[in-house]
């Protein structure tokens, strides 16, 4: 799509660990992606086709403080905030202005909620709160799986009939708004 993407993690140290261990192996092991990124492939920036991915930390101190503002000069079509609950919320808000010129203007937030009232919890509450519903192959009840209701002896079970919910039943579920 020729998108420019800003991908944030809590710190620049996280970027320095994440990109070499998670992103670079994907590039190295895919000739197609290797070809897409041949013009620019560094830890902080990757050219992918006609777009760029900028990897940035949100917390910075000392000389890294200057680096945290570097992403502010880029326009973006999609901001991806990984570990958003552990990131500097003010810096993440500043990156929102980078989406103003984009027709897409996407925002993706990823995190494990660490406590009540975190950013990920607030975003979840504003969303349509989709759950993955599965249909029991025995009794036909549609349900979303809950550890306390649907796990017994290491197996997924129906909370109505108590029979096993098989892998294919779980794979063939559907997203349903709350």
N, C-alpha and C positions, 0 to 999 in steps of 0.2 A: 504493500500500500504506500510505499515511499514515506512512511512515518518517521518522524524524529521522536525518540522516546527518552525520557529521563527516568532512570531506575535508581531509587534511593535505598540505602541501608542505614542503620543507625550511625555508623562511624566510617571514616575512610579506611581504618584498619579492617573493618568488615568487608569493604569492597576489595581490599587487597587479598583477602582470603577467599571470598566468594567467587570472584571472576576466574582466578586460576584453577580452582578446584571444581567448580560447577559449570561455568560457561565455556571455558576453553576446551575441556574434553568433548563437549558437544560439537564444537567447531572442528577439532582435530579428527574426530571420528566420522565426519560427514563431508565427503568431497563437495557436495552442493553448497553447504554452508561455508566451507573453506573458500570456495570460489566467490561467494557473495561478500566475504569479509576481507578479501585480499588487499584492498586499497588502504585500509586503516584498521589495525587490530592491536589495541593496547589495553591495559587493564582499565583505564578510565573512559575509553571511547572505542566504539566499534562501528565501522561503516558497514551497513548491511544493505546491499543493493544501492538504492538512491537515498536511503535514510540513514540516520545515526542513532546509536544507543549511547547515552551518556550515563556512566555509573558514578554516583555521588554519595558521600556520607552526609548526614545531617548535623551531627555534633562535631565541632572542631574547636581546637584551641591553638594558641601560638601561631606558627606559620600556616597551619592547616585552616585557620580561621579565614584567610584569604581564599583558600581553595574552596571552602564551602559556598562562597558567593559566586564562584565561576559558573555554575549551572544557571544562574539567573540571567546570563546573557543569551542563552539558547531559547529558541522557540520550540515548542513541543506539541505533538498531537496526542500523546499518551504519557501520563505520569504513572509509574508503578512504584508504590511505596511498600517495600518489604520490611517486615517487623515494624510496622507503623506505630504500635503502642510503645516501642522502645526508642523511637526516633524523636528528634527535636520537632515538636509540633509547629513552632513558629516558622522554621525553615521549610517544612512541608507546605505550609500555607503560602509562603513566598513563591514556591514553585507553581502554585495554581495560576498565577498571572502569566506563566509561560504558555498556557493553553488558549489564551484569548484570540489568537489569530487562526486557530484550527477549526475546521468544520466538524471534526470528530470530537476533540476535547475530552478524551477518555481519562478516567481516574480509576485505578485499581489499587485496592488496599489489602494487604496480607498481614496477618498477625494472629497470635494466640492471645486471646484476651487475658490480661494479667491481673486485672482487678475491675470492680464495677466502675462505670463511667469512663472507661478508656475510649480512645478514638474508634477502635474496631467495634466495640459494643454499641457506641452511638450510631455508627454507620449501619450496623446490623438492625438496630431498632427502627431506623428510617427506611430500611429496604422493604421489599415485599416478603422477606424472610422465607425463601423457598426451602423446602425440605425434600429429600429424596425419598419418595414413597415406593414401596414394593408391595406386590400382591402375593399373598400366601397361596401357594400352589395347591393347598389342601382345602381350605375353607373359603378362599377368595377375598379375604379381608385386605383392604389397602391400608398400609400403616408406614410411618417412618420409624426407623430403627432407633431404639433407645437402649443403651447398655443395660440398664437396670431391668427393663421389661423384656428384652429380646435376646439376651445371652444366657445360656444355661449349659453347663458342662462343656464349654468351649465351642458351642454351636449356636447359630442364629435360630431362634424359634419364634413362632407366631404368638403374639400376646393374647389372641382369642382362643385358638384351638391347641396351642402348645406343641404343635408339630414343627419339624425342621423347615426352615426357609433356605432353599438351596441357592448356590452361587448364581445359577441362571435367573432365578427369581429376582435376586438383587441386581444383577446386571441389566435386567429388562424393566427397571423401575422408571419413574418419571418425576421431574421436578414439579412441585405443586406449591403455589403461593399460600402463605398462612391465611 
